[in-house]
Amino acid sequence: MKLLRPTLLTLACLIGQPAMANDLPSLGDSSSGIVSPEQEHQLGRAWLSLLRGQVPQLSDPLLKDYLERSVYRLAETSQLQDRRLEFVLLESPQLNAFAAPGGIIGVNGGLFLHAQTEAEYASVLAHELAHLSQRHFARGLEAQKRMQLPLMAAMLAGVVAAAAGAGDAGIAAIVSTQAAAIQAQRRFSRQNEQEADRIGIVNLERAGYDPRAMPQMFSRLMRQYRYDQKPPEFLLTHPVTESRIADTNNRAEQFPEGGVKDSLRYQLMRARVDLKFESTPGLSAKRFRAMLAEDQQLDAARYGLALAQIKSGQLSEAGKELDPLLAKEPENVIYNLAQVELDITANRLAAARERTQRLLQLYPGSYPVRQTHIDLLIKENKLQEAESELDKLVAARSKDPDIWYQVSEIRGLTGNIIGLHQGRAEYFALVGNYDQAIEQLNFAKRRSNNFQAAARIDARQKALMDEKRMVEEMLR
C-alpha cells in the first residue's frame, strides 16, 4: 500500500503543458490520439479490478453513499465531461485520495479523519476531479511521447503486485518504469498540481463550498507535519509549500464571502470513520464523552457515542443517546438507521421492521436504507424476500462487489445454486479474478437444464473471457 498510493497519484498527476493564467488548457486531438478517453476508461477499470482484489476496502453503505453523492455534487459543476465515475473507499486511516485514469476516484477512510470540515474534504476531491477533467494522464503522454500506454500499464501492474505482497518482483517493476516516468517530469507534475488547485478551487466555489477551505487545509497540514520524517502519503504525492498555500489563498480571496464550510452530515460520517479505525469501541466512547462534556450540543459526538455503545453491548445507554437526536430530527435517515441497528441488536425486530418500512417510504431510492431492509429480512429469516430485494439492489449497483458477494451468499441459502455461481462470477470479475469468475460460470452451466438459461450463461462467460483478454493485453 505504501507503494501503491503514491505511485497512482503520480500517474493521475502526470505531466502536462502549462496553462495560461485565464484560459483552460486545450484538450484537443493530439492527446486523444495517444490515449483516447475510452482507452483511459478501460485502463482505469482494469486497474480498479486489480486494486479491489488486493487492498481492503470499507463496505459501510452510509460512507460509500456519502462519498458517491459528494463527488457527484462536485462533478455537476466541474469541467469533467465523462462522468462515468467509479469509487473505491480504502480501509486505511492514512490521509490520501487519488484520481486514476478513466474516472476512478479513490479515498482513504483517513481523509474523513484529517479533513476537519466538509469544505476541506470537498477541496481535496475537487482537486482530484480537476486531474480527471484536464486529462493529465493523457496529456502526460502527449508531453512525453516515449511514455506509451503499455509502459504506464506495466507500472500499474507492478504497483498492484507490490501491494499484494509480490515483494522484489513488484518493486522491481515499479522502479524500472518509475525511473523514466518521474525523474524527467517533476516540473511538469508541479504544473499539473497547480492547475488542479486552480481549477479545483473554482469548482469548489461553483458547488457552493467556501473556496478558502483549500488553503486552510493545506496550511494546517503543513503546520502539523512540518517536522515529520514520515508525513502522510497525501503530502508525499501532493507536496505542500508556502508558495502553493499563498497561491491558493490568493485565488480563494478573489471569491465573495460565503459558501458551505461544514455540515452535520459530514461530522456524522467522521464519527462513523472514527469507530472504524479505533481498536475498541470503548476508546471511541471515552473520546465522544469528553467532547460532550465540553459541549452538550455536539450531535455528531452524541451519535458517535451511541454507535460505540451499540458495538460494546450497552444498548439501553445507546437508546438514551439516540432519543434526543431523533426528537430533534425525527426523519434524519442516519439517526433512524442507528435506531434500527440498535433494535436489531436488541432483537426488537418488530420495532426495526416498522421503522424500516417508514424509511423506505421516505427514502425509497436510498442505498443505505435498502441495504438495512435486506439485513433485517435476513435477520428475520425471510430469505426469499431478501433475495428478491438484493436482485433489485444489484440491478441499481451492478459494479459494487460488496453487493454481489451478498447476492451469492443469499442465493446459496435459498437453494438457488445456479444463481449462487452466477453471483460469485460477477463478484470475482469485479475484484480481478477472471479465472475464478469463468470457472463459476462453468459450474452454473453444468447445473442448468434450461437451454435459454444456459445460453445466457454461456454468453456472459464469453464476455468475461473477452474482458480478461483485454485486461491482460492492457496490463501486459
N, C-alpha and C positions, 0 to 999 in steps of 0.2 A: 504493500500500500504506500510506503514512503516513496517508492519509485513511481508508482502508478499515477498518483495525483499530480505531482509537479510536471511530469512528462506530458500528461494530457493537456495541462494548461499551456505548455509550450506549443503543442500542436494547435490548440484553439486560438492562441495569440500569435500565430506565425506572422512573419514579416510582411509588410505591405508598403506601398508608396505613400509618402506623407501627403495629408490632405491640406487644401487651402484653408485659411482661417474660417471662412464663412461658407464654404461650399462642401457638399458631400463628395466623397471620392467617386470616381467613375467605376462602375462595376460592369463594364461592357463585355464584348465578345472575347477579348483576349484571355481573361481569367477563366471564363466559362469554357474556352477551347481546351484548357488544360485539365480542369476538373469541373465537370458540369454540376449544376445543383442536384441532379438525380444521382450522379456518382457520389457526391457528398452524402446524400440521403442514405444510399445503400451502404456506404462505408461506415457511417455512424451507427446504423442498425446492426451491422456485423460486429462492430466493436462493442456495442451495448450488450449484445447477447453473451459475448465472452465475459464482459465485466460482471454481469448478473450471475454467471455461473461460478465466479471465483471470489467475489467480495460480498461480505454480509451486508444486508440492507434492513432498513426499518420497515416493518409491514403495517404500521399503525394507520388505519384508514383516515382518521382525522388529520394526522400530519400529512399524509400523502395528498389528501383533498385540499388542504390549505396550501401546500406547495404548488399544486397544479393551478388552483384558482388565482393565486397571487402572481404567478408567471404569466398566465393568460391575460390578466388585467394589464400588466406591463406590455405584453406583446400587442395588445389592441392599439396602443398609442406609439408603438415603436416603428422603426423603418423595416422591420422584418417582413419579407414578402411571403416566404414559405413558412407557414405556421403549423406544419406537421411536426409538432413537438412531442418528445417523449422524455420522461423524467426518471431519475434514479435517486433515491434518498438513502445515503450510505450510513451504516451503523458505526459512526466514528464521532467521538466528542471533539475532534480537532476542527479548527476553523478552516473551512475550504468550500469552494464552489467552482464549477467549471462548465464550459460550453464546449462540446465536441462537434465536429462537422456533421451537418445534416439535421440539426435541430435537437441535439441531445443536451439536456440540462441536468447537471448533477449537483447535488447539495449534500454536504455532510450534516448530520444532525447537529454537530457542534456550531454550525452557523447560527442557529437559534440561540445558543448559549452566549455567543460572543457579540452578536448584534443586539444591542440593548433595547432598541425601538423598532417598530415596523418599518419606519422610513430608512433606518440603517440597513436592515435586512433587504429592503427593496432596492437600495442603492447598489448592493453587490449584484443582485440579479439583473438590474438594468445594465450594469457594466457587461455582464456575460452575454446578455441579449444583443448588445452592440457588437460584440465579436461575431455573432452569427449574422446579424443584418448586414455587416460590412464584408462578410465572407472572407475573413482574414486567413482562413485556411487556403482557399483557392488563390487569393492574392499573394500569399506567401510563395506558392508555387510559381506564380507568374513572375514575381520579383527574382526568383532563383530557379530558372528552368531546369537545372540539373536535379532538383529535388522532385522527382516524378512520383506519381501516386504509388507505385509498388514499394518505393523506399519508405514512404510515410506509413503504408500499411505494414511493412516489416517492423517499423518502430512500434506500432500499436500492438502487434502480436508479441513482440519482445517484452513490452510493458506488462501485458496480461500474464505472460509466462513467469515473470519475476514476481508479480503479485500472488500468483498461485503457488509459489514456492519452488519454481524450477531452478532456483539458485544460479550458479555461474552461467548456465546456458542462457537464461533470460537476461541476466545482467549484461552478458557479452553482446547480445543482440541490441540492447538499448544503447550501450556505449558506442558500438560501431556506427549506428545510424544517427545517434545524437550528435556525434562529433561534427558531421557535415551539416546537420540541420541547425545547430545552435551557435557554434563558435563564430561563424561569419555573419550571424544575423542579429546580434544583440541590439544594435542601434535601431534596426527596423522594428524589432519587437517592442522597444520602448515607444516608437512612434505609434504602433498599434495600441499599446496601453493608453497612451494619451488620447488617441482617437476614441477608444472605448469609453474613457472617462468623459470626454466632451459630449459624445452622443448619448451616453447613458444618463448624464445629468439633465439633458434636455428631455429625455423620455421620462425621467423621474418626475419632473415638473408637470409634464403633459398628463401623466397618470394620476395627478392630484396629490403627490407627495411633496414634502419640503425638500428641495434640492440641496439645502445646507447639510442634510444628513450625510452626504457622501464625504465632504471634507471633515466633518465631525468624527465619523468612524475612522477615517484614515489617521486623524490626529490622535485619537485615543489609542489606537493600535500601536502607533509609533511610540507614544509615551510608555505604553505598557510593556512593550517588547524591545525597547531601545537597546538594552544591555544583555538581552538573552543570547546565549551562544546558539540556541536551537529554537528559533521562532517558529510559529505555526506555518504550515505548508502554504497557506494563502499568501503570507508575506514573502515566502521564498519565490513564489511564482508571480506575485504582484508586488514588487518592491515598493515600499512607501518612502518617499523622500520629501524633504522640505519643499522642494520646487513643485512636486506633484500636489502636495497639500495646498500650497499657495495658488496653484493654477486652478484647482477645482473650487477653492474658496472664492477666488475672483469671479469665476463663471457663475457660481451659485448666487453671489451677491447681485448679479445683474437681474435676477428674477424678483418679482414683488414678494413681500412677506406673505406668509400663509402656507397652506398645504398641510396634509396629514403628517403628523410627527409620530404618532403611536396609536394603538388600538387595544382594547381589552382582549379581543380575539387573539391577537398576536401574543400577548402576555400569557394567555391560557395555553397556547401552543408551547411557549417556552417552559411553562410548568410541566407539561407532559414530557418534554425532552429531558428536563432535569431528572425526572424519575427514571427515564430510560437508562441513564448513564450513572446513576447513583448505585453504590454497591448494595445498600439495603434501603427499603422504604423508610425505616426509622430515621436515618440520617437526613433524608429529604424532609420528613415530617418536622424534625427539630429545626431545620432551617426555615421552613414555612411558618412555624410557630413564632420564631424570632421576628420574622417580618411582620406578622400580625400584631405582635406585642408593640411594635413601633407605630403601626397604622392599621387599625381595625377595618379600614375601608379598602384594603388591598384585596379585591375579589379574586385576582389570579392566585394569590398566596393561599386564600381560603380554599379555592378549587384544588390547588396542588396538595394541600393538606388532606382534603377529603380523599383524593386518589391514593395518597400514601397510606391512609388509614384503611381503605378497602384492601389494598395489597397486603397489609400486615394483619388483616382479620379484625380490626377494630370497627366493626360495622355500625354499631349504634353511634359511636363518635363521628363516623363519616356522615351519617344521616343528619346529625346536628349541624355539621358544617355546610351541607348542601341545602338544608331548609331555607336559610336566609337568602341564598343565591337564587333559588327557584322562586321565592316570594318576590324578589326584586325583578326577575326576568323569567316569568313562567314559560315563555316559548323559546328560550335560549336553547338551541339544539345541543350545545356542548354540555350544559348543565344537565339537561334531560337524559342524555346518553350516559352521563356519570351515574345518575339515579337508576337507570336501567341496569347498569353494571352492578351497582350495589344490590338491587333487588334480585338479580340472577345469582349473585354470590351468596345472598341470604336465603336462596331457594324460595323467594316470593315471586313465583313465576306468573301468577295471575296479574299481580300489580305490574310486573315488567311487560306483560303482553298488552295490557290496557294502555300503558304509556307509549309503547312502541307503535301501536295502531294509530294513536293520535299524532305521533311524529310522522308517520307515513302519510297521513292526510295533509299535514302542514308542509312537509318537505318530501314530496313523492320521488324526486329525482336525486336525492342526496345519497351519495355512495356510503358515507359512514352510517346513515340510518338504515339503509338497505342491508348493509353487512351485519349490523346489530340484530336486525329482524331475522336474518338467516341463522346467526349464532343462537338466538333464542329458540328458533324452531328445532335446531339440533339438540339443544338442552332439553326441550320438551319431547324429544324422540319422534318428532314429526318429520321423518327423513324424506318422504316423498315430496312434501311441500317445500322442504329446504332445497331439494334437488331442483325443483321447478323454479324457485326464486334464484338459485345460483345460475341456472341456464339463462335467465333474463339478465342477470348482472354481468355475466361474462360476455354476453352479446354487446353490452354497452362498454365494456372494458376488456376487449379481446386481446390486448397486449400486456395485460397485467399477470405476471407469473404467479403471484400470490393467490389470485382467484382461481386460476387453472389448477393449482395444487389442491385447493379445497374442493373444486369440482370433481377431480378424480377420486378424492377420498370419499366424498358423499356418494358417488356412484358405486363405489365398492361396497359401501354399507347397504345400499338399496338393492344390490344384486345386479346392477347394470354393468356387467363385466366388459362388454364391448365399449360402452361409454367410458368406463374407467381407463381403458387403454388409450382411447382417443384423447381423453383429458390429459393423461400423462404425456402423450406425444406432444401436445401443444405446450405443456409446461417445459418439457426438455428442449423443445425448439427455441423457446424464449430465453433459456439460460445457456444456449450454445452447444448443447449436447445432441447433435443431429443424429448420430449413430443410434443412440438410445431412443430418440423420437421415432425414427424409421422402424426400429425393432418393435416398439409398442404398437405401431400400426400393423405390423406383421401378425402380432398376437390378435389384434382386433379382427383382421381378415379371416384368420383361421376359425374364429368362433362365429363368424357371420354366415347365416344360411339364407340370406336375402340378397338377390342379385343386385338390386339397386343400391342397397346399403354398402355392399362390398365394392361396387363401382365407385361410390363416393369416397370410400376409404382409400381405394387404390389411387384415385385422382389426387387426394391430399398427400399420399405418400410420395407420388411422383413430384408434386410441387415442393415438398420438403427436400427431396433429393436434389432438385434443381437449385433450391436455396442453399443447400450445403455446398454444392459445387461453386456457386457464385461467391460464397463467403471464403472458401478455400483459395479461390483464384485471387480475390481481393487482398487476402492476408498472406499470400504466398511470399 
